[in-house]
Amino acid sequence: MRKRLFAVAATALLPGIGLLTYNELSNRRERTVEVHQQAAQAARNAAAELDRVLEGAKSLLIAVSALPTVVDLEPSSCSVSLQRIAASLQMTGAILVIDANRKLVCDSQGNPAGVDFSERSYVNEGLLADGDSLVVGNFTVSKLTGNAVLPVAVALQRNGKTIGVVATAIRLDWLQARMTERNLAGGERVTLADREGVILAQAPPVGVPIGARVPDPLLAKLEALEAGTLETSDSVGGGQILAYRPVSSQMPVFVSAGISASDAFHSINRTTLASLLLLVMSVIAAFVAASVVGKRFILQPIYRIVSVLEGYKAGNLDTRTHMRGAAGELGLVGDTVDSLLDELEVRRAAAASAEERRTLLVGELRHRVKNTLAVVTAIARQTFPRDDRLESYSQRLSALARAYDLIFTEEHGTAGALMTEVVEAALAPYDRKSGTPFDIGGTPLSIEPEAGLALSLVIHELATNATKYGALSDEHGRVHITWRSANQRVTFCWHEQNGPPVSKPERTGFGSQLIRRAFPAGYRPELTLDFATDGLRCTIEFNESSVNTRTADLQ
């Protein structure tokens, strides 16, 4: 019962658990969508900021390319002009003018002319670019300053013909500081990388150095067809939700923005933890309540009712629950049990009284039957002359009287008698002074009154016949009597031995008819008589109970 109460408590908690799980999953789905959108917006903002930086660098280079000293490729005057312009700039490391032979003409730092830049890809691309196009190179370590920079260049033209390039380099330390300053939303981590996946700047700065490769998940997105988002959970990605904008002709720099999953779901995780703690406390409280309340209001009343019923079964007829509805519905059950026990006591007393009356009536009936048989015997003796038939008739009546007396004896508790007692009572008149001629044996068996009377008469007739013609007519004769019970059928066997030779009678006398018709049809008797030369064999099979009696009881 306690387990069932716990099961009920757990079942009652299921809707709450289901609702909590649904809310948890729903909140996480909504937060995931929100974080993906936030990361995508951060990536757009970073790309827009980088676009402004590149646009400023482009405007600077176009303005420098329009200077007469630059267009004329005059090293001395060109260097002075470039130094004057670069002195007011913070984002660039140097401004360079390179001729069509990839040789340095002049720069803003006064380096000697003639330095070869033919291996720099942005110089070669700048010589092939249109006049207004900005060429953005990859991560580079400046030859002139030794700093990590992002080079940019535009074509230098004279009379519509490209004669060189004007280049500068965006300092990566300045770029990282600029991106960190603009990344004010909080929680995002912006990464800029060149077309080969080399990190140019990170905001805010992390342990990954400038010049390292972006993580593999982002490296695979450098040349993606369109912007998107992804989630990483490995040690390299750091467990982030990342938005990326791949390299394109409009944006030659790869931009990504990531949000830490732990930071993004911090509030939800905290709410989940609180909900789980509340759920655990609810489960514990429900089980404690089920245990305490169940024991007090369910188990104890049930045990009390069971104890009373067991006590009544054991013979304590005065035991009662005395609940009177004190324990709710189970109290009503206990009160009903008390009422039932009271009614059983009333019926038991009535049954005891009826049993006393029945016992008195059975005794009176036995007495009257015996008196009636005695009167019938006396009338027969006065009416008929004394001969063998009168003696046989009197013995039959005496056997009937003894059978009635035995079957209705009260010491057996119920109307009926043991098989052994019925047989011995019927054979008592035929015992000899020198010893009994009967061998009696069989399984312990009690038979009904009607069957006992029939069997008593049959045994008397068999014994009378044996006295006249069979084994009992010889002093050495013996009769073996056995019986057994199987499948609700009784088999009674009478076997005479050591008597005179036996032959089948030519006519059927009253005794034979009595033997064949003594048992009522309800017992379904089957009689077998074998007139063997060594002695009569009689076998009677009948039901232990009358079929008619059972049918009447069922009705």
Phi, psi and omega in degrees: 000321180296321178296322179295322178295319177296321178297321178296316179298317179296321178296322179294332180278344184302316178301319179295318178295318178298316179296318179298317179296317179299314180297320180297311181295319180296316180297321181291321176298314181296319180292323178299314177299318181296318181292320176300317178294321179295317179295319178297320179294321178296321178294320177297317180298316180296319179296321178295319179294318178295324178298322177293321178297313180294324178295323176295318178296322179296316179299319179299312184292323178295320179295318179295321182292346179269352180291135180300323181293330179282316181295326181280352179057044177269109188303313186291307181292328179295317181296321180297315180297318181291323179296321180295321181288316185290338182296334181263005183252143179251333187280340185258151176270322180197156175246129186240147171238121184236134183278183184291344177270013179065027179254144179291127177267308179201165176210173185279359182247006175074024177289152181292148180289161176101356178294133186275128178240025185292337180276353181276123185293325182293333177290314180296320179291325179295324178293336181263353186277164175289167184296325183261003183274139177262126177262125180249122180275194177257181178306129185219145170259118187298136176292329187271324184249340183078008180267155175283125186221166172246104184285145174224152183207155171229157181287140175260119187240149174224122182055040177078005180245135182284122182246358180167197178225151170250123186231155172213176182226127175279121180293129184289332176292322176293319181297320180293321178294322179294317180291323177296320180293324182277342182275078186258357183292331178088132176093336181273153175234113184263136179231132175247137181219154178279187185292345178260005177085014178276131185290128177261323182198151175223136180225120355287161181297143178231187184291340180288124185284157173293136182101350177278169180276150174289159179302156183304319179302325179278329181299327180285348183256007183302319184246032177298156183288330182208167180291155180193189179227159176206166179239135176240144179227003180277175184293331180287314180288337176079012180068065185231161168254115189248137170246143185223154173231110188292167178292135179214176179294329179281327182229095184284006179241136178282131183238132173222151177225127182239148177237130179297130180296322180295322178288321183294324183254019182299311182294321179293318178297321178294318177295321178297316179299316179296321179294320178295318177299317178296321179296316179299317179296322178294318179298314179298315180297321180295318180291321177297316179297319179297322180290311184288307182295319179297318180294318185286317189254351181237302186294312181299315176298321179296314178300324180294316179297315180298319180298319179295316180295320178295320178296319178296320178296325181283352177115357178277088188284347182266356183290141180213158179281326182055035183279319175052039177076014183286341182247040178069221182297322178293331174296321176296322176297315178299319178297321177295321177299318177299316179297320179296317179295322176298318179295321177297325178295318178298315181292325178296319178296319178295321179294321178297318178296318179295324178295321177298316179295320180296317179300318179297317181293322178295318177298317179296319179296316179299316180298315182292322178298316180297318178297318180298315179296323177295319178296316180299319178298317180296317179299318180297320181293326181279336185271319186253151178292158182282112175212186183296324181295320178296320180295319178296318179299316181296320179296322178297317178295322179295318177298320178297320180294317180294324178296315177300316183297321181287315187293327183262017177290134188283344185293343178279354176083326178225160178294119183149175182211160175286146181303317182300318182291322178297314181296313182295322180294321181290331183265356183305317181295346187256003177290150179258158179292328180283351181140156182287139178270009187250135170253108187248130177195142179182172179289146176302127186205136175251136182240159182287158183305314183298317178292324178297318178297314181298315181295322179299316179294319180298313180299319180298317180294319178296319180292319178298317179296320179294327179292322182280313192235345190250213189298327183285352177279349178246138184293342177264000183289149180226152175233124177261122182241123179223161174206158177209163181232131178205134177056042177064020177237139178255131176247115181252128183239134177238120184226115180267143180219157175062025176255184177293161178302145184246141174226154182291131181294150180284334179227159182265118180271184181294322180299315179297320178296322179296317180299318183287331188246009184292320183278134176297155182297334181299338179271356179051059184287151174226121185248134176231121178246123180241106181275069179287155183294331181275355177148153181293139173239123179236126179236127179237127174244135178207159179291150176293328180230150180286133177296321179296320180295317180296319179297318179296321180294321179294326180285000000 
